[in-house]
Amino acid sequence: MSGDKRLATAKEIRESLQADCTNCFGLCCTALNIIASSDFAINKASGIPCPNLKSDYRCQIHSSLRENGFKGCTVFDCLGAGQKVSQDTFNGIDWRENPEVGEKMFRVFPIMEQLYEMIAYIAEALSYKVSHTLTVKLNLQLVQLESLTRLDADALLLLDINTYRLPVNELLLESSKYIRNELILKFFGAKNTRKHDFRGIDWIGKKLKGKDLRATDLRGAYLIAADLQNTDLRGVDFIGTDLRDADLSGANLSTSMFLTQMQINSAKGDKETILPSYLKRSSHWTD
């Protein structure tokens, strides 16, 4: 496969990872444990359907979730793991009509969700121009992860997810370093003296409006309620970054790396915010 075709295929895989609630049996509304907080108005144990879940697996307050205290529901994104478990792993068997499969389905869902998250990251890494060695490693990892999603329910429940997360994490760190080093050279030249590693930094509420943060490593950083208006965030590594209530109005995230829909949904933004092609503007953002 040529380099350009490989990049295009990887991009297609990443963009295809979208939740389709119409083909899911309300798994995020049932399988997950909910604790009453500023994000959720109620306590709900895993395996218990949310009281707002209708018989057709639609939410009866979907259009007013935030107003009713369910902000967390508007943030969550399974990347398509819900319909995968519902339609493929369990062959379209409805847990309400077949209660005996419900308990197992609810345990499989978070496992599939984690596999899909890793696939999304690996596919995105493959969509960039990286070294041949990295490309081979990433492709092998992608093939392995995709094969795991095809396992039956019993085999999925036996997986030790951490044994897969560790090598994925190492590959993503290696990929990020390679990609950002190339971007730093492109953006700032060989004599660059700027600091670009802010991994895990506490920038809660920090004023960063209009800053040039291109190619910065913000992995695991705390940017809760940070002012990132009109900030240049191209080439920034956002894995594990906490963007809750961060203001991304007018920010350029067009080529930000490893950014998720959940991170975007937890932040603030507007029509001037520029996002990667695989992410959507959140419905609560201002116009």
VENGI-V795372 format. One line per field, one symbol per residue. ss: DSSP state (h for helix, s for strand, l for the rest). A space follows every 50 residues. Layout:
ss: ???
This chain:
ss: llhhhhhhhhhhhhhhllllhhhllllllllllslllllllllsllllll llslllllsllhhhllllllhhhhhlllllhhhhhhhhhlllllllllhh hhhhhhhhhhhhhhhhhhhhhhhhhhlllllhhhhhhhhhhhhhhhhhll llhhhhhllllhhhhhhhhhhhhhhhhhhhhhhhhhhhllllllllslll lsllllsllllsllllsllllsllllsllllsllllsllllsllllslll lsllllslllhhhhhhlslllllslllllllllllll
